[in-house]
Amino acid sequence: MNTIALDWYEVISISDGISLIREKYVAGWLRCNIWHVRGRDRDLIIDTGMGLRPLVKEVSILADRPIIAIMTHSHFDHAGGLHQFEHRCGHALEHQIIASPTAANTVADTGYIRAETFTALPYQGFQHQDYLVKPAPLTQLLDEGDVVDLGNRVFSIFHLPGHSPGSIALFEQNTGILFSGDVIYDGDLLDTLYHSDAEQLKESLRRLQDLPITTVHGGHFPSFDKQRLRVIIEEYLAGGRRIGNSADWVGENLAE
Ligand SMILES: [Zn+2]
C-alpha cells in the first residue's frame, strides 16, 4: 500500500456550529476526533490529530480565522498537529511532553503506529516507523476553572486526570456539550499507559456523573448522550471497558 492520499482530512458538520474533522486514512480504531467550534470572535480546535498534513491549509472552514488550538492531552494521535498553530493551549502537567516530545512520552511507541494504521500515505516517502510528534510548546496553560471565550460561546475547563496526568475537558454550560478527549468515549478506555492512573480516572469519571451534560463529543468514536455516558461510566467502574495492553488490543482489532 503506497497510494498518496489526495484529501487527507474530511469535515463532517455536526450541529451548533460544531464540525468533526477526521484524518480519513488513519484507521478507525486509532483516529482521533478533531473538533472545530465556530465562534463569533475566534474559533476553537480541540485536538489536532497526528499532524501528518497541514490542517489550516487543507480544511477550508479554518481559513482566515483566529484559532485557539487546544490539546486535551499530549498523546500523539491528539497533539501531533499542535505545532501548526500559533495559539497552543493545554495543561501544565503535559507542557514538558509537548515541548520535548519523544515516541515514549507521547505513547507513539505503544503498538498503535504500524503499516495497517494507514489506508493511504500522507505524503511521498512517509515511513510510519519514523513518525514523531513535533515540538509545540504551549503558549497558554489551562487548568480547572479556566474559561475559553469565543465571543458568543464560553467553555469551562475541567482537569480530569487518569488517562494522562494533564487531561482536560471543555464544558459548555449553555448547551450541556462536553468535549472529553480520552477521559471518556464510547469504546474501551485506556488506563495502563506509562503515566495513566486508574484510580484518578475513576475519580474523574465520577465527577462527570453529576454534571448537566447533554452531549459528549469524545476523543474517539461517535458522540453520545447523557444516558450512554452513565452506562459507559458504570461499566468502567464495574471493571469493564478496559484496553489493558494496547499492542494486544490493536492485534485483536486487526484480527476482527
Ligand atoms: Zn490518549
Residues whose N, C-alpha, C, O or C-beta is under 5 A from the ligand:
A	BS01	ZN	H75 D182
